[in-house]
Amino acid sequence: MTEKKKVRLGLIGKDVSKSLSPEIHAFILDKWGLDCDYETFSVAKEGFDAAMTTLLGDFDGFNITIPYKRDVMEYLDGLQGDAMRFGAVNTVVCATRQGHNTDGVGFMKMLSHAGIDVKGKRVLVLGGGGAGRSTISTLKKAGAIVALYQRNEEKRKETCLQLDALEENDPNVGGYDLLVNCTGVGMHDTVGLSPVEDRAFAGATGAVDLIYEPKETAFLAQAKASGIKAVGGLAMLFYQAYYADCLYVGKKADEQEAEKLYDDYLKIYKRG
């Protein structure tokens, strides 16, 4: 029996201890007849440089999450596609030391899966980090009218200027069609907290939280209590992983394959 080719991948972030990425990438690559060795690296700022040396030197590729999607860029030889447009990286192919970003396509696939159309809709994005930047750019490309709320006023103004987004000074003002939480509020040591008050959902028809653990954040619970559609981040996590894996192994992405794999994943792992 021929031994399956092994792909060595990783994930780096501040705290990725509860990440489903190892499970998801192993599932996808197994479907392609590949063996996946996927390691997680939870590192503080002072440990980031050493972790990058290990990842770039010993791995085939790796993913980046909060809060390092911009920090990683100085270690790379170049940016491709959406990574250049977003100014943030979530996927690195080590052989070429090139940074990519599959968050945008993953986000749009999540919206499609949930039946949400953003064209012409007013959307409030909460958080202007790497995930927020990717979300803003993707929503604008899809025809949405996008505003950003970021607690740091100076950074908020800078991000809005760079991405041509509207600036929102009050995240609880209401009147938006869709709210998207791109902050880390609601996971790890902030479980049970929300980045907004209940009144923020006034007039909205939907809310999306990029957090997938816990499955229902306080933000999504508020949205449900307001009677609107509430979408967690699991679908985005899966889809961005699929497109990242395509980059790692040099495979052409296929939307229908991505959707079938996600449906199979939900059935097998009972994640739906």
C-alpha positions as CSV (number, residue, x, y, z in Angstrom):
1,M,0.0,0.0,0.0
2,T,1.4,3.4,-1.0
3,E,2.0,5.7,1.9
4,K,0.1,9.0,1.6
5,K,2.0,12.1,0.9
6,K,2.3,14.2,4.1
7,V,1.7,18.0,4.2
8,R,3.0,19.9,7.2
9,L,0.9,22.9,8.1
10,G,0.5,25.2,11.1
11,L,-1.6,28.0,12.6
12,I,-0.2,30.9,14.6
13,G,-2.1,33.3,16.8
14,K,-2.3,34.7,20.3
15,D,-4.5,31.8,21.5
16,V,-5.4,29.1,19.1
17,S,-5.8,26.4,21.8
18,K,-9.5,25.8,20.8
19,S,-9.1,26.1,17.1
20,L,-10.9,23.7,14.8
21,S,-8.3,24.3,12.0
22,P,-6.3,21.1,12.6
23,E,-9.5,19.1,12.3
24,I,-10.7,20.9,9.2
25,H,-7.5,20.9,7.3
26,A,-6.9,17.2,8.1
27,F,-10.5,16.4,6.9
28,I,-10.0,18.3,3.6
29,L,-6.6,16.9,2.8
30,D,-7.6,13.4,3.6
31,K,-10.4,13.7,1.0
32,W,-7.7,14.6,-1.5
33,G,-5.6,11.5,-0.5
34,L,-3.1,13.5,1.5
35,D,-1.9,13.1,5.1
36,C,-1.9,16.4,7.1
37,D,0.3,17.2,10.1
38,Y,-1.2,20.4,11.4
39,E,0.3,22.1,14.5
40,T,-0.9,25.1,16.4
41,F,1.3,27.9,17.9
42,S,-0.2,30.1,20.6
43,V,2.4,32.8,21.0
44,A,2.7,36.2,22.7
45,K,4.3,39.1,20.8
46,E,7.8,38.3,22.2
47,G,7.6,34.7,20.9
48,F,6.4,35.6,17.4
49,D,9.8,36.0,15.8
50,A,11.0,32.5,16.9
51,A,7.8,30.9,15.8
52,M,8.0,32.5,12.4
53,T,11.6,31.1,12.0
54,T,10.3,27.6,12.8
55,L,7.2,27.8,10.5
56,L,9.0,29.3,7.5
57,G,11.9,26.9,7.9
58,D,10.2,23.6,8.6
59,F,6.6,23.8,7.3
60,D,4.9,23.6,3.9
61,G,2.6,26.4,4.8
62,F,0.7,28.0,7.7
63,N,-2.3,30.1,8.6
64,I,-2.3,33.3,10.7
65,T,-5.1,34.6,12.9
66,I,-5.7,37.3,15.6
67,P,-3.6,39.4,16.1
68,Y,-0.8,38.7,13.6
69,K,-2.3,39.0,10.1
70,R,-0.4,42.2,9.5
71,D,2.7,41.5,11.6
72,V,3.6,38.5,9.4
73,M,4.1,40.6,6.3
74,E,7.6,41.8,7.2
75,Y,8.8,38.1,7.1
76,L,7.6,37.4,3.6
77,D,9.0,38.0,0.1
78,G,5.8,39.2,-1.3
79,L,2.0,39.4,-1.2
80,Q,-0.5,37.9,-3.7
81,G,-4.0,38.8,-4.7
82,D,-6.3,39.7,-1.8
83,A,-3.5,39.9,0.7
84,M,-2.1,42.9,-1.2
85,R,-5.6,44.4,-1.5
86,F,-6.5,43.8,2.2
87,G,-3.2,44.6,3.7
88,A,-3.5,41.4,5.7
89,V,-2.3,37.8,5.4
90,N,-4.0,34.6,6.6
91,T,-2.1,32.1,4.5
92,V,1.6,31.6,3.8
93,V,3.1,29.2,1.2
94,C,6.6,28.6,2.7
95,A,8.3,27.4,-0.5
96,T,7.7,30.8,-2.1
97,R,7.5,32.8,1.1
98,Q,4.4,34.5,-0.4
99,G,1.4,35.8,1.6
100,H,-2.1,35.2,0.5
101,N,-5.5,35.9,2.0
102,T,-8.5,33.5,1.7
103,D,-10.6,35.3,4.3
104,G,-12.5,37.3,1.7
105,V,-13.6,34.3,-0.5
106,G,-14.3,32.4,2.7
107,F,-16.5,35.2,4.0
108,M,-18.5,35.5,0.8
109,K,-19.0,31.7,0.7
110,M,-20.3,31.9,4.3
111,L,-22.8,34.7,3.3
112,S,-23.9,32.7,0.3
113,H,-24.4,29.6,2.4
114,A,-26.5,31.6,4.9
115,G,-28.6,33.2,2.1
116,I,-27.4,36.7,2.8
117,D,-27.1,39.2,-0.1
118,V,-25.2,42.4,0.8
119,K,-25.4,44.3,-2.5
120,G,-26.7,47.8,-1.7
121,K,-27.0,47.0,2.0
122,R,-25.6,49.2,4.8
123,V,-23.2,47.1,6.8
124,L,-21.4,48.0,10.1
125,V,-18.1,46.2,10.6
126,L,-16.9,46.0,14.2
127,G,-13.1,45.8,14.4
128,G,-10.4,47.0,12.0
129,G,-7.7,44.4,12.4
130,G,-6.7,41.9,9.8
131,A,-10.1,40.2,9.7
132,G,-11.9,43.6,9.7
133,R,-9.8,44.9,6.8
134,S,-10.5,41.7,4.8
135,T,-14.2,41.9,5.5
136,I,-14.5,45.6,4.6
137,S,-12.7,45.2,1.3
138,T,-14.8,42.1,0.4
139,L,-18.1,43.7,1.3
140,K,-17.3,46.8,-0.7
141,K,-16.4,44.7,-3.7
142,A,-19.7,43.0,-3.3
143,G,-21.6,46.3,-3.5
144,A,-22.3,47.0,0.1
145,I,-22.1,50.4,1.8
146,V,-19.6,49.7,4.6
147,A,-18.9,51.6,7.8
148,L,-16.3,50.7,10.4
149,Y,-16.3,51.0,14.1
150,Q,-12.9,50.6,15.8
151,R,-12.3,51.7,19.4
152,N,-9.0,53.4,18.6
153,E,-10.1,56.6,16.8
154,E,-6.7,57.2,15.2
155,K,-6.5,53.7,13.7
156,R,-10.2,53.9,12.7
157,K,-9.7,57.0,10.7
158,E,-6.5,55.5,9.1
159,T,-8.3,52.3,8.2
160,C,-11.3,54.1,6.7
161,L,-9.1,56.3,4.7
162,Q,-7.0,53.3,3.4
163,L,-10.1,51.2,2.5
164,D,-12.5,54.0,1.5
165,A,-15.0,53.0,4.2
166,L,-17.3,55.2,6.2
167,E,-16.5,56.0,9.8
168,E,-18.9,55.1,12.6
169,N,-18.3,56.7,16.0
170,D,-21.1,54.9,17.8
171,P,-21.4,51.1,17.3
172,N,-24.8,51.1,19.0
173,V,-26.4,53.7,16.8
174,G,-28.6,51.2,14.9
175,G,-30.0,51.6,11.5
176,Y,-27.6,49.2,9.7
177,D,-28.9,46.2,7.6
178,L,-26.1,43.9,8.7
179,L,-23.6,43.9,11.6
180,V,-20.4,41.9,11.4
181,N,-18.2,41.3,14.4
182,C,-14.6,41.1,13.5
183,T,-13.3,41.7,17.0
184,G,-12.2,39.0,19.4
185,V,-14.8,40.0,21.9
186,G,-16.9,37.0,22.7
187,M,-14.2,34.3,22.8
188,H,-11.5,33.0,25.2
189,D,-11.4,35.3,28.2
190,T,-14.3,37.5,26.9
191,V,-16.9,34.7,26.5
192,G,-20.2,36.1,27.5
193,L,-19.4,39.6,26.4
194,S,-20.5,41.5,23.3
195,P,-18.9,44.4,21.4
196,V,-22.3,46.1,21.2
197,E,-25.5,46.8,23.2
198,D,-28.9,45.4,22.2
199,R,-29.9,48.7,20.6
200,A,-27.2,48.2,17.9
201,F,-29.4,45.7,16.2
202,A,-32.3,48.1,15.6
203,G,-33.4,48.0,12.0
204,A,-31.0,45.1,11.1
205,T,-32.0,42.0,9.3
206,G,-28.8,40.0,10.0
207,A,-25.7,39.7,12.2
208,V,-22.5,37.8,11.5
209,D,-19.9,36.8,14.0
210,L,-16.5,35.6,12.7
211,I,-16.1,33.8,16.0
212,Y,-17.0,30.1,15.8
213,E,-16.2,29.0,19.3
214,P,-18.4,29.3,21.3
215,K,-21.0,28.4,18.6
216,E,-23.4,31.1,19.9
217,T,-21.6,34.2,21.2
218,A,-23.3,36.9,23.3
219,F,-23.4,39.0,20.1
220,L,-25.3,36.3,18.2
221,A,-27.6,35.7,21.2
222,Q,-28.5,39.4,21.1
223,A,-29.2,39.2,17.4
224,K,-31.5,36.2,17.8
225,A,-33.3,38.0,20.7
226,S,-33.9,40.9,18.3
227,G,-35.5,38.5,15.8
228,I,-32.9,38.7,13.1
229,K,-30.7,36.1,11.3
230,A,-27.6,35.2,13.3
231,V,-24.6,33.5,11.6
232,G,-21.6,32.1,13.3
233,G,-18.1,31.9,11.8
234,L,-17.7,28.1,11.2
235,A,-18.6,28.2,7.5
236,M,-16.1,31.0,6.9
237,L,-13.4,29.0,8.8
238,F,-14.0,26.0,6.7
239,Y,-14.2,27.8,3.4
240,Q,-11.0,29.9,4.0
241,A,-9.3,26.6,5.0
242,Y,-10.4,25.0,1.7
243,Y,-9.0,27.8,-0.4
244,A,-5.8,27.9,1.7
245,D,-5.3,24.1,1.2
246,C,-5.7,24.6,-2.6
247,L,-2.8,27.1,-2.4
248,Y,-0.7,24.7,-0.3
249,V,-1.0,21.8,-2.7
250,G,-1.3,23.7,-6.0
251,K,-4.9,22.6,-6.7
252,K,-7.5,24.6,-8.6
253,A,-10.3,25.6,-6.3
254,D,-13.8,24.5,-7.2
255,E,-16.9,26.1,-5.5
256,Q,-19.1,23.0,-5.8
257,E,-16.4,20.8,-4.3
258,A,-16.0,23.3,-1.4
259,E,-19.7,23.2,-0.7
260,K,-19.9,19.4,-0.8
261,L,-16.9,19.1,1.5
262,Y,-18.4,21.5,4.0
263,D,-21.7,19.6,4.0
264,D,-19.8,16.3,4.5
265,Y,-17.8,17.9,7.3
266,L,-20.9,19.0,9.1
267,K,-22.5,15.6,8.9
268,I,-19.4,13.7,10.1
269,Y,-18.3,16.0,12.9
270,K,-21.9,17.1,13.9
271,R,-20.8,20.7,13.8
272,G,-24.0,22.2,12.2
